[in-house]
């Protein structure tokens, strides 16, 4: 793939992500966070720091139609 084509495809992916609704982006972020936690647990890296404060994520609300 030429550099020009790679740049075009990256730009299209960025526009596609930018056009998505914020709720969908937040769901994607949650999925990535869960995946990261699963990977850390399975590899034994990134031990849980008990001194770090943790928050429970707020549930997402969708618009009532």
DATA-V202846 format. One record per run of one state. SS is the DSSP state (h for helix, s for strand, l for the rest). FROM is the first residue (numbers start at 1). LEN is the number of residues. If there is no record, write none. Layout:
BEGIN
SS;FROM;LEN / SS;FROM;LEN
END
This chain:
BEGIN
l;1;2 / h;3;17 / l;20;2 / h;22;22 / l;44;22
END
